[in-house]
Amino acid sequence: MTDYHNMQGKEVLITGGVGFIGSNLARRLVMFGAKVTLVDSLIPLYGGNLHNIKDIKDQVTVNISDVRDPFAMAYLIQGKDYLFNLAGQTSHLDSMTNPQADIDINAAAQLSILEACRQHNQKIKIVFASTRQLYGKPEYLPVDEAHPIRPVDVNGINKLAGEWYHLLYNNVYGIRACALRLTNTYGPGMRVKDARQTFLGIWIRNIIEGKPILVFGDGLQLRDFNYVDDVVDALLMAALDAKADGQVFNLGSKEVVSLNQLAQMLSELRPESSYEIVPFPPERKVIDIGDYYSNYDKFQTALGWQPTIDLKQGLAASLGYYEKNSAYYWEP
Ligand SMILES: NC(=O)c1ccc[n+]([C@@H]2O[C@H](COP(=O)([O-])OP(=O)(O)OC[C@H]3O[C@@H](n4cnc5c(N)ncnc54)[C@H](O)[C@@H]3O)[C@@H](O)[C@H]2O)c1
């Protein structure tokens, strides 16, 4: 088992650290005594939210800057033991309407971060947050790492480039890096004010506001979900274990549900909620990947990771969090 206490006293940089996954990771790192610096641009369209770090703000250093600024990154990277590289433009739809911003953040800035490491800190270990989106529409299920790569949107292409820059710098320059291909991640701290990032976010908001949740298509699409604490475990294991270096791993869950089943689970947790099945908006339909769930055997076998929080438990925790904290995540 990975001993997270090995993070004690370590200098850690998290890009996108005020976002959903970054802030949850920061909280855990603080718990294990790491010296944590968060870099985040807090661009309102993206998922950064200072409320995410309210409880740890005095125990971390927050640097509001943009990963597209090579001077800021060259400075911030110095002296760090670990980089969790999580900053990203994460909206698939936005990547189609504003592809340039997506390539600048998800590809070009990634290359310049790695260049900063090559020039200023070759001893750093990097974990990159990649995505299942780069597989596109699955040819078979569950999708393993050998599945063909056929992104269906601009975001998938740019994240793939970002991922491969990391592997290249590992292979060519020996800067230890690995990538985790995350599937749908949810939990406290995710963006719920709109459907920019995940439909589950807006579903949670609608339930709390007493509005029906909208299920697109026929609701039969299959998905797997990871609660954020399990993803934090995965990120820490990948950082601390040399077996991850130069590798790409899927994350995933044994619990696979249709969107209808997910809506049903939420209505069991909040009986006053309701859902409606509506036609797919055309701009979403063209980039939809159909059914998806991962095979994460490679990561489980190599590093021993497996998710521990079941969907119902995670959904209950998420609903409870947003019921208490809604004022910080959307304006009524
Ligand atoms: N949440 C998921 O389901 C999921 C799935 C697959 C991959 N991922 C990847 O995980 C990473 C974290 O995602 P998240 O869900 O926490 O999203 P998030 O939007 O909450 O976090 C990303 C953070 O990056 C910051 N950011 C964006 N552009 C920036 C820039 N130019 N400079 C500095 N900071 C910038 C945002 O402000 C935000 O705080 C992303 O790279 C995403 O692609 C997430």
The ligand as an ORCA input file, in Angstrom:
! r2SCAN-3c Opt
* xyz 0 1
  N     -14.172     16.063    -13.437
  C     -14.154     15.126    -14.381
  O     -15.110     14.376    -14.542
  C     -12.929     14.951    -15.249
  C     -12.944     13.910    -16.205
  C     -11.832     13.749    -17.024
  C     -10.737     14.576    -16.887
  N     -10.745     15.579    -15.959
  C      -9.562     16.461    -15.889
  O      -9.229     16.723    -14.553
  C      -8.711     18.050    -14.420
  C      -9.419     18.764    -13.298
  O     -10.788     18.831    -13.609
  P     -11.895     19.351    -12.597
  O     -13.067     18.476    -12.767
  O     -11.314     19.550    -11.250
  O     -12.288     20.733    -13.279
  P     -12.242     22.203    -12.689
  O     -12.686     23.112    -13.784
  O     -12.977     22.293    -11.413
  O     -10.697     22.418    -12.407
  C      -9.820     22.921    -13.370
  C      -9.192     24.162    -12.805
  O      -8.273     24.667    -13.757
  C      -8.340     26.060    -13.693
  N      -7.852     26.604    -14.944
  C      -8.440     26.545    -16.158
  N      -7.702     27.177    -17.059
  C      -6.626     27.651    -16.406
  C      -5.497     28.380    -16.812
  N      -5.365     28.772    -18.080
  N      -4.550     28.702    -15.896
  C      -4.703     28.299    -14.603
  N      -5.755     27.611    -14.158
  C      -6.709     27.287    -15.060
  C      -9.808     26.380    -13.467
  O      -9.981     27.677    -12.908
  C     -10.209     25.282    -12.522
  O     -10.077     25.688    -11.173
  C      -8.911     18.717    -15.787
  O      -7.676     18.774    -16.453
  C      -9.867     17.806    -16.509
  O      -9.657     17.789    -17.914
  C     -11.819     15.775    -15.131
*
